[in-house]
Amino acid sequence: MAQNQLIRSVHFLDRYIYRVWGRYKNYRSFSFESFAIAFLSIVLAALVRVFLSPFFGEEATFNIFIASVLISAWLGGFHSGLLAVALAVVAETFIFLKEPDGTFVSEPSLLIPLIIFMAVGFLMTTLITALIQTRRRMEFLTKNLKAGQEHLDIVNRHIRSILESINDGFAAFDRQWRFVYVNPRIEELFGVRWKELLGKNIWEKFPGFVNSVLREKCFLAVEKGEPLRFEYYSLELKKWFLLHAYPGKDGLSLFFDDITDIKDRERRKDEFVSVASHELKTPVTSTKLFAQMLRDRFVEEGDEEAAKSLEKMDEQLDKLAKLILTLLDVSKMYGGKLNFKKKKFSLSLLASEAVSDMKYTEKGREIKIFSREDDIEVFADRDRILQVINNLLTNALKYSAFDKDVSVSVSSEGDFARVAVKDQGIGVPKEKMEIIFEKFFQINDSEKREHSGLGLGLYISKEIIEQHGGKMWLESEEGKGSTFYFTVPFSQ
């Protein structure tokens, strides 16, 4: 009865350990190697026990088998340790506690050490196995951690190599706006060694940045959590930068692209355009006047062929004069001299006039005008708004097939009047929609035919609208057409 209870207890403990440690392979399997380790260690301990028996007598304890249990558990695992405990009990019982007549010793003084040995052996086996598995887990985690660290070091070296080889300056900041990394290009741009920047607050290190667009845009990027792209002129460094700000959970990263040389070239180009435009305006006007006088004379003399040639010449001079005026507008914008003569006028009537004039010059083209209200008045420069509508109509007709309609609509939108010019032309690719309002940008049609013009119409139109306090945007689908919108305030 006691033996059965002992067996059930061992089975219960074995199942418990199996559940706790069952995910490890050596707890689930019991190999011949584990059996051999336990058997040999117990045999060796039994021999030693026999050799030492004269010294210990019949009342010897199980201490001699403790080393066997430890060795079995350490080398063979949990099951090997339990087997060693069982074999030690069997060896001690059948060899040393058996009477000559075949009966077993039943004295409590000898049975109590047996029970204690079983409990201690089981506990030691469990603890040693847990220790081994903990060590193996630590080795496994350490190995993975080391491999992960090596991989991270490789990635960091690649990133550092890229950041140190690019032409842009790169700086990373923490949440307190302290430099945490700068590449060599930053040292060149700022004229400061990286050791003097790391750990320093950018606004304290460069006080000139405090009340600037740079600080405003950086805080805006962090607040919105979205990348920002903007231009900035540093009075402190006397440089123009194109900056890309990338916010993150740990701070902000900034790419500094020095565009000072580009800005200088643009300034010289604009100065040349301004001077050339002014110098061309007078001779073109004079040439146009003489061409008209000659055409009238040839008409009086009945020379129709010469009169038609001069009429074509007059039309080309009109185009040239228009280009010159466009270039003059651009130079005025850069110089801040684009003045506006604002007054109240009917935007609905102005749009109708623009459509009528365009129908006259573009004979055969269908242009529709829609107005949700009879009369929408705005406070703006009438001639400049007409220039914007004409630019949008010209583009709509230029990029649409001859048999496709173009429509203009005028409506109210809050405190603003809205004009929409819609075409059924080639449309604008999605990747080009952000840059279509930049200078000298043009869209080519599907047959790759380039259209005439300088690519300044939309740029000038957008500037005019924004200086009126309105905005301009577009909606487009490539191959199906575009709709350009702009708004103008009702009052000053």
FENQUI-V487049 format. One record per backbone hydrogen bond with DSSP energy under -1.0 kcal/mol. CO is the residue of the C=O (numbers start at 1). NH is the residue of the N-H. If there is no record, write none. Layout:
BEGIN
co->CO nh->NH
co->CO nh->NH
END
This chain:
BEGIN
co->1 nh->5
co->2 nh->6
co->3 nh->7
co->4 nh->8
co->5 nh->9
co->6 nh->10
co->7 nh->11
co->8 nh->12
co->9 nh->13
co->10 nh->14
co->11 nh->15
co->12 nh->16
co->13 nh->17
co->14 nh->18
co->15 nh->19
co->16 nh->20
co->17 nh->21
co->18 nh->22
co->21 nh->24
co->24 nh->27
co->25 nh->29
co->31 nh->35
co->32 nh->36
co->33 nh->37
co->34 nh->38
co->35 nh->39
co->36 nh->40
co->37 nh->41
co->38 nh->42
co->39 nh->43
co->40 nh->44
co->41 nh->45
co->42 nh->46
co->43 nh->47
co->44 nh->48
co->45 nh->49
co->46 nh->50
co->47 nh->51
co->48 nh->52
co->52 nh->55
co->52 nh->56
co->53 nh->57
co->57 nh->60
co->62 nh->65
co->63 nh->66
co->65 nh->69
co->66 nh->70
co->67 nh->71
co->68 nh->72
co->69 nh->73
co->70 nh->74
co->71 nh->75
co->72 nh->76
co->73 nh->77
co->77 nh->81
co->78 nh->82
co->79 nh->83
co->80 nh->84
co->81 nh->85
co->82 nh->86
co->83 nh->87
co->84 nh->88
co->85 nh->89
co->86 nh->90
co->87 nh->91
co->88 nh->92
co->89 nh->93
co->90 nh->94
co->91 nh->95
co->92 nh->97
co->97 nh->105
co->99 nh->102
co->103 nh->99
co->107 nh->110
co->107 nh->111
co->108 nh->112
co->111 nh->115
co->112 nh->116
co->113 nh->117
co->114 nh->118
co->115 nh->119
co->116 nh->120
co->117 nh->121
co->118 nh->122
co->119 nh->123
co->120 nh->124
co->121 nh->125
co->122 nh->126
co->123 nh->127
co->124 nh->128
co->125 nh->129
co->126 nh->130
co->127 nh->131
co->128 nh->132
co->129 nh->133
co->130 nh->134
co->131 nh->135
co->132 nh->136
co->133 nh->137
co->134 nh->138
co->135 nh->139
co->136 nh->140
co->137 nh->141
co->138 nh->142
co->139 nh->143
co->140 nh->144
co->141 nh->145
co->142 nh->146
co->143 nh->147
co->144 nh->148
co->145 nh->149
co->146 nh->150
co->147 nh->151
co->148 nh->152
co->149 nh->153
co->150 nh->154
co->151 nh->155
co->152 nh->156
co->153 nh->157
co->154 nh->158
co->155 nh->159
co->156 nh->160
co->157 nh->161
co->158 nh->162
co->159 nh->163
co->160 nh->164
co->162 nh->166
co->169 nh->256
co->170 nh->183
co->171 nh->254
co->172 nh->180
co->172 nh->181
co->173 nh->252
co->174 nh->177
co->177 nh->202
co->178 nh->174
co->179 nh->199
co->181 nh->172
co->183 nh->186
co->183 nh->187
co->184 nh->188
co->185 nh->189
co->186 nh->190
co->187 nh->191
co->193 nh->196
co->194 nh->197
co->194 nh->198
co->197 nh->200
co->200 nh->179
co->201 nh->205
co->202 nh->206
co->206 nh->209
co->207 nh->210
co->210 nh->212
co->212 nh->216
co->213 nh->217
co->214 nh->218
co->215 nh->219
co->216 nh->220
co->217 nh->221
co->218 nh->222
co->219 nh->223
co->220 nh->224
co->221 nh->225
co->228 nh->245
co->230 nh->243
co->232 nh->241
co->234 nh->238
co->234 nh->239
co->239 nh->234
co->240 nh->259
co->241 nh->232
co->242 nh->257
co->243 nh->230
co->244 nh->255
co->245 nh->228
co->246 nh->253
co->251 nh->248
co->252 nh->173
co->253 nh->246
co->254 nh->171
co->255 nh->244
co->256 nh->169
co->257 nh->242
co->259 nh->263
co->260 nh->264
co->261 nh->265
co->262 nh->266
co->263 nh->267
co->264 nh->268
co->265 nh->269
co->266 nh->270
co->267 nh->271
co->268 nh->272
co->269 nh->273
co->270 nh->274
co->271 nh->275
co->272 nh->276
co->273 nh->277
co->274 nh->278
co->275 nh->279
co->276 nh->280
co->277 nh->281
co->280 nh->284
co->281 nh->285
co->282 nh->286
co->283 nh->287
co->284 nh->288
co->285 nh->289
co->286 nh->290
co->287 nh->291
co->288 nh->292
co->289 nh->293
co->290 nh->294
co->291 nh->295
co->292 nh->296
co->293 nh->297
co->294 nh->298
co->295 nh->299
co->296 nh->300
co->297 nh->301
co->298 nh->303
co->302 nh->304
co->303 nh->307
co->304 nh->308
co->305 nh->309
co->306 nh->310
co->307 nh->311
co->308 nh->312
co->309 nh->313
co->310 nh->314
co->311 nh->315
co->312 nh->316
co->313 nh->317
co->314 nh->318
co->315 nh->319
co->316 nh->320
co->317 nh->321
co->318 nh->322
co->319 nh->323
co->320 nh->324
co->321 nh->325
co->322 nh->326
co->323 nh->327
co->324 nh->328
co->325 nh->329
co->326 nh->330
co->327 nh->331
co->328 nh->332
co->329 nh->333
co->330 nh->334
co->331 nh->335
co->332 nh->337
co->337 nh->339
co->343 nh->380
co->345 nh->378
co->346 nh->350
co->347 nh->351
co->348 nh->352
co->349 nh->353
co->350 nh->354
co->351 nh->355
co->352 nh->356
co->353 nh->357
co->354 nh->358
co->355 nh->359
co->356 nh->360
co->357 nh->361
co->358 nh->362
co->362 nh->365
co->366 nh->406
co->368 nh->408
co->370 nh->410
co->376 nh->347
co->378 nh->345
co->380 nh->343
co->381 nh->385
co->382 nh->386
co->383 nh->387
co->384 nh->388
co->385 nh->389
co->386 nh->390
co->387 nh->391
co->388 nh->392
co->389 nh->393
co->390 nh->394
co->391 nh->395
co->392 nh->396
co->393 nh->397
co->394 nh->398
co->395 nh->399
co->399 nh->426
co->401 nh->404
co->406 nh->368
co->407 nh->422
co->408 nh->370
co->409 nh->420
co->410 nh->372
co->411 nh->418
co->413 nh->416
co->415 nh->490
co->416 nh->413
co->417 nh->488
co->418 nh->411
co->419 nh->486
co->420 nh->409
co->421 nh->484
co->422 nh->407
co->426 nh->479
co->429 nh->432
co->435 nh->438
co->438 nh->441
co->445 nh->448
co->449 nh->445
co->455 nh->440
co->455 nh->441
co->456 nh->460
co->457 nh->461
co->458 nh->462
co->459 nh->463
co->460 nh->464
co->461 nh->465
co->462 nh->466
co->463 nh->467
co->465 nh->470
co->466 nh->469
co->471 nh->487
co->473 nh->485
co->475 nh->483
co->477 nh->480
co->477 nh->481
co->481 nh->477
co->482 nh->423
co->483 nh->475
co->484 nh->421
co->485 nh->473
co->486 nh->419
co->488 nh->417
co->489 nh->379
END
